[in-house]
Every structure is written in structure tokens, then in C-alpha cells.
């Protein structure tokens, strides 16, 4: 069934029929029914509603014949994400609606574990490597073995072996533990994944390009300019570069200094502009700045690749500090705060 096709009554599943009826009922008549449904039932019904497409009035009348007088004036309905979200908002709390819509917009699947099966193993491994091994063991037991195998090989070696040992020692998982893991995955992973999937493609590429070395970045952007100058300019405008750190206020510079290893800072500043060097030196003590300059001079010639890596690390740490609200990042190409 495609989301935009016109449904035929004979081919409609029971779930499609229920979804059509709920759309026809609307807020006033539907509220008592929504209140009686479990979370899983709401998710299942909402998913069906968002994929209905066009539902002719004749079918609505057949489905709702006992209430034909009430619904015959409705005419055709069109099930979509927006219509579904509007209806849910009128009958359910906002946080519950957001959770449901994030999930049904995300990777396909009826249950959380089905959905995880549709997430690329590298994406899932990147998230799971920051969790407790016991939590990862629970997740790998619940998803399909072939997918679990790919995720396991994508995890760091020592961590993956710790997960394997936890799985060997694991007994039957208690329902409350499983519910807690599922809830965490839904809130922290699936909702973020759904939001990421709807991000502007220029934002996504700008973030990716931020992690390229200087030569690769120039190569990609110059090639893109030849094909689509507007997109190249948008990506350049969205990128946060090492030199953009020159817009940090003194408090931000000092916070960043406390979170950067001194040898990495010296290497990063070795390839920076004089303006950026002066900014960091002016926020150090006179003695610390003198030592830093001496360290940079004693390095002699350094590889551009090593400088790029040190600068990328500083940008990454700055973004992490911005996410926690410890510093404010300002884009050199505009006056607005960058939100990450």
C-alpha cells in the first residue's frame, strides 16, 4: 500500500479501516477512544493513519454506515503525517504526541526492536559504544542475529568482547529492565535519529565537511562549486571552522583552554592565523603564554595533516562545550549563535 494511493474497500486491512474511522471521527468523537488505547495501540494506529493516503467518501460511508448521517458530509479524507499529528495534538499530551510522531517518522518497524533492525550497523554501533556493556548485550539479544553480528563487529574490540562476556553470563532479562532499555533507546536514540533524518542536507554535509582534512575539504567544495555554486556557498556558510574560534569571548576561550591538552593546543596554533594565536595567548598568564610560544618554536616544521587533526579536535571539543552551554559559538559569517 502506498501512502498516496486511493484505497479500495476490499483491499483495506482491519488496521486501515480503524485508522480511517479515527480520522473521520476527529477530535470530539475520537477523544474517548484514544483515551482507552495503550501506547502501542496508539503508535500502531498512528502509523497506519499517516500512511493512508486518499480515502474516498464512499468507503468512509461503508465503514461508518451506522453513523452515515454524521460522516456523509465529511467528503474525502487524506491521511498524512501532518493531519495525524494535528489530530493527536488535540486529544493527547504534547510530549506523548512528539514521542509518537518521532517514532513513526523514523525507521520503519512495528516495535522498537524492529526499528533498530532498519538502522545501519555503524550508526547503531556509534551510539551503543557509549552505553554500558550490559545494556548493549540486552540490545544485541533482542535484534536479529545477522544484524547483531554486524553491530558487534563495528564496536571497538575490547568493548565488543566485554559485551560478548555479558551475553554469555546473561540470564532471562526481566521485563522492567527491558522496558527501561527500550524507553532509553526510544527517547535518546530513535527520536534523535528521526530528527537527524529530517535535517537540511546542507547542514548534514557542512557537519561532515568539518571533519575533513584541509585538502579534502577544498577538493570537495571546489568540485561542488563547479556543479552547484549555490549549494557550495550554503555549505561554506554553515561550516564552523577552526578560525571561527576567534569569535569566542574571553570566558569561552578560557573554558576551552581548560579542556585542551597543551601539546595539542600548541600544534593547532602552529598553523593558525596571528589573530587567533593572540586571542589564546591573551587569555593565558604571561608565563603560560611564554612557555606555549617556546613549545611551538621548538617543534620546528610540522606536518599539515597533524595540524589539521589538532585543529579538528579543538573544534569538536568547542562544539561539545557549546552543547552543554559552557561556551557560545559564533559563526564568523553571521551574527547568530550556532546551535549544535
Helices and strands as residue ranges (DSSP letters): G 9-11, H 14-36, H 39-50, E 53-55, H 57-63, G 65-67, H 68-71, E 77-79, H 81-91, H 94-105, H 112-116, H 121-128, H 133-142, H 145-154, H 157-169, H 175-184, I 185-190, H 191-197, H 201-209, H 214-227, H 229-238, G 242-247, H 250-258, H 262-270, H 274-282, H 286-299, H 304-323
